[in-house]
Amino acid sequence: MVKDEAFEWIGGHMALDFTNTVTRRRSGFDRERLQSYDDLLKWSGQAGTLSRSAMVALGRAARDRPDIAAATYRDALRTRAELHSLFVTQATGHRTPGPVIASLNRRTRRAMSHLKLHSSAHHVTVQWDAAIRLDRPLWPVLKATLELLTSSDLRRMRVCANPECGWVFLDQSRQRNRRWCSMRECGSRAKARAYYHRRHANSVRTAEHLDR
């Protein structure tokens, strides 16, 4: 599936990319990329966590029960906010609030209850069951969160250095010195601001020198 430009895929991990579907979280101004339940399905399809058949089935179920779809969508946004709190506190060495942990524990238990062992001729695999539940797009995100928290990649988790951003990502640079979610966005803006401040400071110093 071709990835929509509406979504960004800079986190280096699916669960982080899910939290990055809203921007400018720190300043209180949000650019919301998940505008509806349909957008949640679209994101899941592009993230590779839902098959085409599952997306079709869930889309049909959402149209049949728009009230439940709307409630599930709102709950997905709450889940995203809790995951963002979890990732930021873990990346910055702070304690995750107890209510956030309690809520994510409840959500994770429900999601993981849909994992089943599946036996083929020579292998046993772990798969999601076939239940068509509207919260299904969140199951892989929560499972991926557990895997991230128990992996060595956790030490690479960072928060964008732009105070107006708040996006999270895995620092996969060789020297572990990545600061920005994207040089194209936050990195270039930071350089532009630094350049402006240097020019302004130089102008002030020049003016002071001429006034002497």
N, C-alpha and C positions, 0 to 999 in steps of 0.2 A: 504494500500500500504506500502511495506517495504521501509524504508527511506534509501536513498543512502548515503554511507559514504563520498561522495564528498561534501555533505552539512552538515553544523553544525546547531544545534537547541538549542542554549544555551541562546538565548535572552529573553526567557520568554514571548515573544509577537511576533506575526507573522510579523508585519511590521519591527521590529528590526532584526529578523532573515533574512529578505530580504536584509537589508543593510549589513548584515554580510556574504554575498556571495562573498565578496572580502576581502583579508587580507593585512596587513602591509600597510595600506593606508597612514599613517603618514610619513613613510620613503621614499615613492615614489616607492617602490617595491611591485607589486601587484601579488597575487595568485588569478587568476580569476576563479571562479567556474561556472559562466554563460558564456560559450564560444560561445553560439549560441541561436537562438530562441528556438530550441528544448530543450536546457537546461532550459530555462525560463519556458517552459511547464512542464518539469520534476519537477522542484522546486515547481511549483504551485500545481501539483498533490500530491506531498508528503506533502505540507503544508495543504492540504485539502481544497484548495480554488477553485479547478476545478474538476468537475466530470469526470469520465472516458469518457463519451460520448462527453463532451465539449472538452476534450483533443484531442480526435480522430478528431472531426470536425475542430478544430483549426490547428491541424497538417496537415490535408488535405488542408486547405486553405493556409497554409504557403508553402506547396509544389507547389500549383497552382500559387502563387504570391510570388516567392522568393525575389523579389525586395522590396515589401512592408514588408515582414517578416524581412528582413535585416534592413530596416529603423526602424521598430518597436523595434527590438532588441537593436539597438543603442540608441533609445529614452528611453528604459527601463533602460539602464545603466546611462543615464543622470538623470532620475528620481531617481534612487538609490543614486546617488551622492548628489542630492538636499535633499533627505530625511536624508541622513547621516549628512549633514550640519545642518539641522533642529534639529535632535536629539542631536547632540553633543552640539550645542549652548544652547539648552534647558536644557540639563543635567548639563552644567557647568555654567549656569547663565549668558550667553552672549546673545547679540542680534543677531537674525538670519538675514542675509543680505536681504535687500529689494528685489533684483532680484530673490532670492530663493523663498521667499514668493509669489511673483507675479507669478512665473512659476508654483509653486505647486497649487496655486489657480486656474489657468487655467486648469491644469490637473485634479484637484479634481472636478471642475464643469462638465467637460466632463464625468468623471466616474460616478458621482452621477446622471447624467441625464438618466442613464440606470437602475436606481432603480424604481421598480414599486410595487404598492400595489396588493396583491393577496388574493382573498377571497375564503375561503373554507366553509364547512358547518357551522362551529362554530367559526372560527378564521380568522383574517386578518393578513397576514404576509407581510414582505417586502422582495422582491426577485429581482434578476437581470433579465433583459429581456432576450430574447432568441437570441439576435443579435450575429452573428458570426463575431466578429471584432477581429483583431489580437492583439489589445491592451487590450483585456479582462483580461489577467492575472494580469494587474496592478490595475484594479478596486478594488478588495478586499483589496489590500495593502493600497491604498489611503483612503478607507473607514475606515480601521483599524487604520490608522494614526489619522484621525479625532477623533475616539473614544478614543485613547490613550491620545491625547492632552487635552481632556475634562474629563478625569478620574482622580481619586486620585492616580492611578499608576504612573502618571507623576513624582511624587515626589520621586519615587524609581528608576528612570532612571539613569544609570551610564555609564561612559566610562571606558574601561579597563585601569588599572593603568600602564600597559606596554606601554611605549611611542612608541614602534614599532608595536603596534596592532591597536588600534582605534575602536575595536568592541564595540557595545553598548548592554546593557542588563538591565533588571529589577532586582533590588536587593531585593530578596524575603527572604533573611536570617532573622532570628529572631531578631538579634541585628542591622540590617541594616548596616553591616560593610563589605560587599562583595567588594573586590577590583579588582578581576581578572575575565575575561570572562570565564576562565576555569583553575582550579588548575592543570589539566593534561597538559595544554600547558603553558600559560603565568605564572601561579602561580609557577609551578615547575621550570621554567627557572629563575624566579626572585630569588627563594630560592637558586638555584645553583650559580647564580652570587653573591649573598650576602655571601654565604659560601666561594667562591673563594676570594672575597675581604677581608674577615676576616682572612683567612689563609695567604694571601699575607701580610696583615698588621702585623700579628703576626710574620711572618718570618722577616720582616723589623725590628721590635722591637727587636727580638732576635739577629739579626746581629749587630744592633747598640750597644746592651748590651755587646756582645763579643768583640767589637772593643774598648771598654773603658779600 
